[in-house]
Amino acid sequence: MGRSVGLDAVRRAPDFKPWPLHSGGNNESRMNDNPEFAAVEASKPCARATEAWDEELPTALLVLADGTVIEGEGAGATGTAVGEVCFNTAMTGYQEIMTDPSYAGQIITFTFPHIGNVGTNNEDVETASLAAASGVRGCVLRAPITRASNYRAAQEFDEWLKARGIIAITGVDTRALTALIREKGMPNAVIAHARDGKFDSDALKREAAAFPGMVGLDLAKDVTCGQSYAWDETEWCWNEGYGRETSPRLHVVAIDYGLKCNILRKLATAGCKLTVLPATATAEDVLERKPDGVFLSNGPGDPAATGVYAVPEIEKLVDSGLPVFGICLGHQMLGLALGGTTRKMHQGHHGANHPVKDFNTGKVEITSMNHGFAVDRESLPPSVEETHVSLFDGSNCGLKVKDRPVFSVQYHPEASPGPQDSHYLFTHFVKLMEEKKGKG
């Protein structure tokens, strides 16, 4: 892997001129018949064999923990960053992916080659935190960043990366890198960008090898909100933008482990007033706000690490009898709170075309996923029922408690890859809250 030498390198060769084609004879005779070749050979007989080509230095490196060095051209911010390399197979939504807090600590390889074609804007940012930083460490691209060509574009993707301090490397054989990840798992790596092409490769290799990886990392604390806030923004409509929920029927408290904006918008559109609390919120903090339901958000890192402080509080919320709905990291930590365990996946699930079977209906949903850990179904107690499963690898993708209004899914229903295959989950959550409120 690395940069390929193609026509551009040939064009930089000194004294290069194509020789006229002849109908017969060998190559040597044709060259000797050319007067320009004879003149060059007479004055500089060794010139063509000894002069170096003017090859530019790579301005970016991706250095894997095993010492592999992948060269490319830099884009976005300069500097270095360390993280876990994953690949995402989605063909659209790169801005939403790059601002999804669930990707904190990761370097994203896009398998789709053309990134940047719709530019960026302020409406498609998914980070709900007021800090507006997703925690993504970098991105790996096949082709140079495409110029924006979309009526909603407000900024070029390259400039947007610079503004957010995100490093990118282009010109990488992303198919080969993806195959490596599928075979060996998600590697730790350092991504580096220097405009002068000067790198300390040995230091970068040591940094990559020293990165501990995602197991045991609590990254939710890095992307959660700093304080509680209210939310009433609803879904985006063409030519109108986002709306506001002015007459909510229900009150939901959402715990932010790395919350995405569109989840909040889906709940608001369903008629909910939302109060968002930080990841460290206690069950008492939630219950004192007298919600009709509790939402456990998506987020990055190891669920067992975040679960050290979050799982005991989730257990209390389950015991409260309130409807509870979890997505992604929230799903994993709910599994822990119910007595299950989680495990690190080989390559994880990252993309917008993942088929998931719903055991309740027998239907298959096309889902959006972004996770490197999964709930171990064999660890779930008899009181918990598995509701969804991945048709790619059979891993758990959903659960519910048999005698309580508590459920969760591993995937992202708000991302709408189906596009509406999974929207029923928000409707189901609202129905559970309405039933609970009616009984009350």
C-alpha positions in Angstrom: 0.0 0.0 0.0 1.1 3.6 -0.5 1.2 6.1 -3.3 1.2 4.8 -6.8 3.5 6.1 -9.6 1.5 6.9 -12.7 1.4 9.3 -15.6 2.2 12.4 -13.5 5.5 10.8 -12.5 6.4 10.1 -16.1 5.6 13.7 -17.2 8.2 14.9 -14.6 11.0 12.8 -16.1 13.7 15.2 -17.5 14.4 15.3 -21.2 11.4 13.1 -21.9 10.2 13.1 -25.5 8.3 10.3 -27.2 10.3 8.6 -30.0 8.8 8.3 -33.4 7.2 4.9 -34.2 8.6 2.8 -37.1 7.2 -0.1 -38.9 10.1 -2.5 -38.4 13.4 -3.2 -36.6 14.1 -3.5 -32.9 13.8 -0.7 -30.4 17.6 0.0 -30.4 17.7 0.6 -34.1 14.6 2.9 -33.9 16.2 5.0 -31.1 19.6 5.2 -32.9 17.8 6.4 -36.1 16.4 9.4 -34.1 18.8 12.4 -34.4 17.7 13.9 -31.1 18.5 10.7 -29.3 22.0 10.6 -30.9 22.7 14.2 -29.9 21.7 13.5 -26.3 23.8 10.4 -26.1 26.8 12.2 -27.5 26.7 15.1 -25.1 25.4 13.3 -21.9 25.8 9.5 -22.5 24.7 8.6 -18.9 22.2 11.4 -18.3 19.0 9.3 -18.9 20.2 6.5 -16.6 21.4 8.6 -13.7 19.2 11.8 -13.4 16.6 11.5 -10.6 12.9 12.1 -11.2 11.4 15.0 -9.4 9.1 13.0 -7.2 7.2 14.9 -4.5 7.3 13.8 -0.9 4.1 12.5 0.7 2.5 15.1 2.9 0.6 12.6 5.0 1.2 9.2 6.6 -1.0 6.6 8.2 1.2 4.6 10.5 -0.3 1.3 11.9 0.7 -0.2 15.2 2.4 -3.1 13.5 4.8 -0.7 11.8 3.0 -0.5 8.4 3.4 3.0 6.8 0.9 4.2 4.3 1.8 7.3 2.3 -0.6 9.8 0.8 -1.4 13.5 0.4 -2.5 15.5 3.4 -5.8 17.4 3.7 -7.6 19.2 6.5 -5.7 20.1 9.6 -1.9 19.5 10.1 -0.4 17.6 13.0 -0.8 14.1 14.3 -3.6 12.1 16.0 -3.8 8.6 17.3 -6.8 6.3 17.2 -8.4 3.1 16.0 -8.9 2.7 12.2 -12.3 1.6 11.1 -14.1 1.6 7.7 -17.5 3.0 6.8 -19.3 1.7 3.7 -21.9 4.5 3.4 -22.1 6.3 0.0 -23.6 9.5 1.5 -23.7 11.4 4.8 -19.9 12.0 5.3 -20.6 15.2 7.4 -23.1 13.4 9.6 -20.5 10.6 10.0 -17.7 12.9 10.9 -19.8 14.7 13.5 -21.3 11.6 15.1 -19.8 11.4 18.6 -20.0 7.6 18.5 -16.8 7.9 16.3 -14.7 9.6 19.0 -11.3 8.0 19.2 -11.5 6.6 15.6 -9.9 7.2 12.2 -12.5 6.7 9.6 -11.7 5.0 6.3 -14.4 5.9 3.7 -14.8 3.0 1.2 -16.7 5.3 -1.1 -14.0 7.1 -3.2 -15.5 10.6 -3.7 -15.9 12.6 -0.5 -16.6 16.3 -0.4 -19.0 16.6 -3.4 -21.9 18.1 -1.5 -19.7 20.3 0.7 -20.7 21.0 4.3 -23.3 23.1 6.1 -24.4 24.0 9.6 -27.6 22.0 9.4 -26.2 18.5 9.0 -24.0 18.6 12.1 -25.0 15.6 14.3 -23.0 16.6 17.5 -25.6 17.7 20.1 -23.0 18.9 22.6 -22.6 22.6 22.8 -18.9 22.1 22.3 -19.7 20.9 18.8 -16.7 18.5 18.6 -17.3 14.9 17.7 -14.0 13.5 18.8 -13.2 11.9 15.4 -9.4 11.6 15.1 -9.0 11.6 11.3 -10.3 10.3 8.0 -8.7 8.2 5.1 -9.8 8.9 1.6 -9.1 7.3 -1.8 -9.4 10.4 -4.1 -8.5 14.0 -3.4 -11.4 15.9 -1.7 -14.0 16.7 -4.3 -15.1 20.3 -4.8 -18.6 21.1 -3.4 -21.4 21.0 -6.0 -24.7 21.3 -4.0 -27.1 24.2 -3.4 -26.9 23.6 0.4 -23.1 23.8 0.6 -21.8 26.5 2.8 -18.2 25.5 3.1 -15.8 23.2 1.3 -15.1 19.9 3.1 -11.3 20.6 3.3 -11.8 23.9 4.9 -14.4 22.4 7.3 -11.9 19.8 8.3 -9.3 22.4 9.0 -11.7 24.5 11.1 -12.5 21.4 13.3 -8.9 20.3 13.6 -9.4 17.0 11.8 -6.6 15.4 9.8 -7.2 13.7 6.5 -5.0 11.6 4.2 -5.9 11.1 0.5 -4.6 8.9 -2.3 -4.8 5.7 -0.2 -5.8 2.4 -1.6 -8.9 2.2 0.7 -9.9 -1.2 -0.7 -6.6 -2.8 0.4 -6.9 -1.1 3.8 -10.5 -2.3 4.2 -9.4 -5.8 3.3 -6.7 -5.6 6.0 -9.2 -4.5 8.6 -11.6 -7.4 7.7 -8.8 -9.9 8.0 -6.9 -8.6 11.0 -9.4 -6.4 12.8 -9.4 -2.7 13.5 -5.7 -1.5 14.0 -4.5 1.3 16.2 -2.7 3.9 14.2 -1.4 7.5 14.0 -2.5 9.8 11.2 0.0 12.6 10.4 -0.1 15.6 8.1 2.9 17.9 7.4 2.9 20.2 4.4 6.7 19.9 4.1 6.6 16.1 4.0 9.0 15.8 7.0 8.0 13.1 9.5 9.7 11.2 12.3 8.5 7.8 11.2 10.1 5.9 14.1 8.4 8.2 16.6 5.0 7.8 14.9 5.4 4.0 15.0 6.1 4.1 18.7 3.1 6.3 19.3 0.8 4.0 17.3 2.1 0.9 19.2 1.7 2.6 22.6 -2.0 3.5 22.0 -4.0 1.2 24.4 -6.9 0.8 22.0 -10.7 1.2 22.7 -11.1 -1.6 25.3 -11.3 0.0 28.7 -11.7 3.6 27.3 -14.6 5.8 28.7 -15.0 8.3 25.9 -18.5 9.4 26.7 -17.2 11.9 29.2 -15.3 13.6 26.4 -18.3 14.2 24.2 -21.2 14.6 26.6 -22.8 18.0 27.3 -21.5 20.1 30.2 -24.9 20.9 31.7 -28.6 20.1 31.2 -30.6 21.8 28.5 -34.0 21.7 26.8 -34.7 20.7 23.2 -37.7 21.3 21.0 -36.3 21.3 17.4 -38.1 19.0 15.0 -37.2 17.3 11.7 -35.8 19.1 8.7 -38.3 19.8 5.8 -37.2 20.7 2.3 -37.2 24.5 1.6 -38.3 25.2 5.2 -35.5 23.9 7.5 -36.1 22.7 11.0 -39.3 23.3 12.9 -40.3 23.6 16.6 -42.5 21.4 18.8 -44.9 23.9 20.5 -47.4 21.5 22.0 -45.6 18.5 23.4 -47.7 15.7 24.9 -44.9 13.9 26.7 -41.7 14.7 28.6 -38.5 12.6 27.9 -35.2 12.9 29.8 -32.4 11.9 27.5 -29.0 11.0 29.0 -26.2 12.2 26.7 -23.4 9.7 26.2 -22.6 11.2 22.8 -26.1 12.1 21.6 -26.9 12.8 18.0 -29.1 15.7 17.1 -31.4 13.8 14.8 -32.4 11.5 17.6 -33.7 14.5 19.6 -35.5 15.8 16.5 -37.3 12.5 15.9 -38.5 12.4 19.5 -39.6 16.1 19.3 -41.4 15.4 16.0 -43.2 12.6 17.8 -44.6 15.1 20.3 -42.0 15.0 23.1 -40.5 17.8 25.2 -36.9 16.9 25.9 -34.5 17.5 28.7 -30.9 16.5 28.1 -28.7 15.5 31.0 -24.9 14.8 31.0 -23.6 11.2 31.0 -22.8 11.4 34.7 -26.4 12.2 35.7 -27.8 10.0 38.5 -31.2 8.3 38.5 -32.3 10.9 41.1 -31.4 13.7 38.7 -33.6 12.0 36.1 -36.6 11.2 38.3 -36.8 14.6 40.0 -37.7 16.0 36.6 -40.8 13.7 36.5 -40.4 12.4 32.9 -42.8 10.2 31.1 -39.9 8.2 29.7 -36.1 8.0 29.7 -33.8 7.8 26.6 -30.3 6.3 26.8 -28.2 7.8 23.9 -25.6 6.5 21.6 -21.9 7.2 22.3 -18.3 6.1 21.8 -15.9 3.8 23.7 -16.2 0.7 25.8 -19.6 0.3 27.3 -18.1 -1.6 30.3 -15.9 1.5 31.0 -18.7 4.0 30.8 -20.9 1.6 32.6 -18.8 1.8 35.8 -20.8 4.9 36.7 -23.7 4.7 34.3 -25.0 1.1 34.7 -25.9 1.4 38.4 -28.1 4.5 37.5 -29.6 2.7 34.6 -30.6 -0.2 36.9 -32.5 2.2 39.1 -34.2 3.7 36.1 -35.3 0.3 34.9 -36.6 -0.5 38.4 -38.6 2.8 38.4 -41.1 1.4 36.0 -40.7 4.2 33.5 -40.5 3.4 29.8 -36.8 3.2 28.8 -35.4 3.3 25.2 -31.7 2.9 24.3 -29.7 3.2 21.1 -26.1 2.1 20.4 -24.0 2.6 23.5 -27.3 3.1 25.4 -28.4 -0.4 24.2 -25.1 -1.9 25.3 -25.2 -0.4 28.8 -28.8 -1.4 29.2 -27.7 -4.9 28.4 -25.1 -4.7 31.1 -27.7 -3.3 33.6 -30.0 -6.2 32.8 -27.3 -8.7 33.7 -25.6 -9.3 30.3 -22.0 -8.7 29.1 -20.5 -7.0 26.1 -17.6 -7.9 23.9 -15.2 -6.1 21.4 -16.0 -6.9 17.8 -13.4 -8.0 15.2 -14.2 -5.2 12.7 -17.3 -3.6 14.0 -20.3 -2.4 12.1 -20.0 1.0 10.3 -22.2 1.8 7.3 -25.7 2.5 6.0 -26.7 -0.8 4.4 -26.8 -3.3 7.3 -29.7 -5.8 7.2 -31.3 -6.5 10.6 -34.1 -8.9 11.2 -36.9 -8.0 13.6 -38.1 -11.1 15.4 -41.3 -9.4 16.4 -42.5 -9.0 12.8 -40.2 -11.2 10.8 -39.3 -8.2 8.6 -35.8 -7.1 7.6 -34.8 -3.5 8.1 -32.0 -1.7 6.3 -30.1 0.1 9.0 -27.3 2.5 9.8 -24.7 1.2 12.2 -21.6 2.5 14.0 -20.3 0.4 16.8 -17.3 -1.7 17.8 -18.8 -3.5 20.8 -21.8 -5.7 21.0 -24.1 -7.3 23.6 -23.4 -11.0 24.0 -26.8 -12.7 23.6 -25.7 -15.8 25.5 -25.2 -13.7 28.6 -28.7 -12.3 28.7 -31.0 -13.6 31.5 -34.3 -15.3 30.8 -36.2 -12.1 31.7 -34.7 -10.4 28.6 -35.7 -11.3 25.0 -33.6 -10.7 21.9 -35.7 -8.8 19.4 -33.3 -8.0 16.5 -30.2 -9.7 15.0 -27.7 -8.7 12.3 -28.0 -10.7 9.1 -24.3 -9.9 8.3 -22.8 -11.8 11.3 -25.6 -12.8 13.6 -24.7 -10.4 16.4 -27.3 -9.0 18.7 -29.0 -5.8 17.6 -32.0 -5.4 19.9 -33.6 -6.5 23.2 -36.5 -5.9 25.5 -37.5 -6.8 29.0 -40.4 -9.2 29.0 -42.4 -7.7 31.9 -41.4 -4.0 31.7 -41.6 -1.2 29.1 -37.9 -1.3 28.4 -36.2 -1.9 25.1 -33.2 -1.0 23.0 -31.5 -1.4 19.6 -27.9 -1.5 18.5 -28.4 0.5 15.2 -29.4 4.1 14.5 -33.1 4.4 13.4 -32.8 8.2 13.2 -30.3 7.9 10.3 -33.1 6.8 7.9 -31.1 4.5 5.6 -34.2 2.4 4.8 -35.3 5.3 4.7 -38.2 4.7 7.1 -37.7 1.1 8.0 -36.8 1.8 11.7 -38.9 4.9 12.5 -41.5 2.7 14.2 -39.2 2.4 17.2 -39.8 6.1 18.1 -43.6 5.5 17.7 -43.3 2.4 19.9 -41.5 4.4 22.6 -44.2 7.1 22.5 -46.9 4.4 22.7 -45.3 2.9 25.8 -45.2 6.3 27.5 -48.8 7.1 26.6 -49.9 3.7 28.0 -47.9 4.3 31.2 -49.3 7.8 31.5 -52.9 6.6 30.9 -52.6 4.0 33.6 -51.1 6.6 36.0 
